[in-house]
Amino acid sequence: MARGKALGRGLEALIPSAERPAETLQKELPVESLRPNPLQPRQRMDASELQSLADSVREHGIVQPIIVRAAKDGYEIIAGERRWRAAKMAGLSSVPVQVIDANDSAALEIALVENLQREDLSPLEVARALKDLIERFHLTHEEVASRLGWSRSVVTNKLRLLDLPERVRNLLLEEKISEGHARLLLSLESADEQVLLAEACAERGLSVRDLEQAIQRRRAPKKTAPQFSMPEAKNLCDRYGIRLKLIGRGKRKRLVIEGFDEGQVRLLVELMESAAPRLFPRK
């Protein structure tokens, strides 16, 4: 997934100065005292990856503390839900945490950036998290970009992924097409075409370059057969209500006549027979 240039911002940069605690508290907390973050941008957790993480936690423990904030019924996870779930699977009774004072806006920003830095989110999950950030806290694209260390255009382009048809969004979420594929599909006006080409990419393993070429072919102007341009032929056609098309180049031309019934076709063949020496002088 393409990333913004400045994802290396620390926790301090994500919490506005007026909301920063004088210090953050690190300690061990019972696993059962933590609960998931309802603002968690990550929507899917791969079972096999989670099991691998649980195996690692069982052997090495949790190296990086889970970021939490105090809640009414314990502590709410801001960043590190996968580590927490892995710890439960590994049978740990307690986990290291970093307790911070953060409002909903700061909590969502931290969760989003933490996942982005770990490349844990799919492009569609990023887009939905950005939309949530904007709508919940009435932020502009520019404000979100500034907080995340991105350009405004990166934020806008990621949000556009939500405009794709549901079928295409699902393929993106399932990683059957890439963000590069999805961006190209956005250039098509027809939702049916977007779905058709997205499914082709998923089924046939088309690269982004393959898709780009397919879209270019669809946009290429359709070649129309040139009309027969001889003045005598045009006058004849106009007089008797027929159409002539001359298709092809060089010696591989094809003459198409529209407006003849069967009897007229037979008569034309007879005329060609009588004119054969002139029509086919070398035969």
Stockholm file with secondary structure:
# STOCKHOLM 1.0

chainA/1-283         MARGKALGRGLEALIPSAERPAETLQKELPVESLRPNPLQPRQRMDASELQSLADSVREHGIVQPIIVRAAKDGYEIIAGERRWRAAKMAGLSSVPVQVIDANDSAALEIALVENLQREDLSPLEVARALKDLIERFHLTHEEVASRLGWSRSVVTNKLRLLDLPERVRNLLLEEKISEGHARLLLSLESADEQVLLAEACAERGLSVRDLEQAIQRRRAPKKTAPQFSMPEAKNLCDRYGIRLKLIGRGKRKRLVIEGFDEGQVRLLVELMESAAPRLFPRK
#=GR chainA/1-283 SS CCCCTTCCCCHHHHSCGGGCCSSCEEEEEEGGGEECCTTCCCCCCCHHHHHHHHHHHHHHCCSSCEEEEEETTEEEEEECHHHHHHHHHHTCSEEEEEECCCCHHHHHHHHHHHHHHTTCSCHHHHHHHHHHHHHHHTCCHHHHHHHHTCCHHHHHHHHGGGGSCHHHHHHHHTTSSCHHHHHHHTTCSCHHHHHHHHHHHHHHTCCHHHHHHHHHHHHSCCCCCCBCCCHHHHHHHHHHTCEEEEESSTTCCEEEEESCCHHHHHHHHHHHHHTHHHHSTTC
#=GC SS_cons         CCCCTTCCCCHHHHSCGGGCCSSCEEEEEEGGGEECCTTCCCCCCCHHHHHHHHHHHHHHCCSSCEEEEEETTEEEEEECHHHHHHHHHHTCSEEEEEECCCCHHHHHHHHHHHHHHTTCSCHHHHHHHHHHHHHHHTCCHHHHHHHHTCCHHHHHHHHGGGGSCHHHHHHHHTTSSCHHHHHHHTTCSCHHHHHHHHHHHHHHTCCHHHHHHHHHHHHSCCCCCCBCCCHHHHHHHHHHTCEEEEESSTTCCEEEEESCCHHHHHHHHHHHHHTHHHHSTTC
//
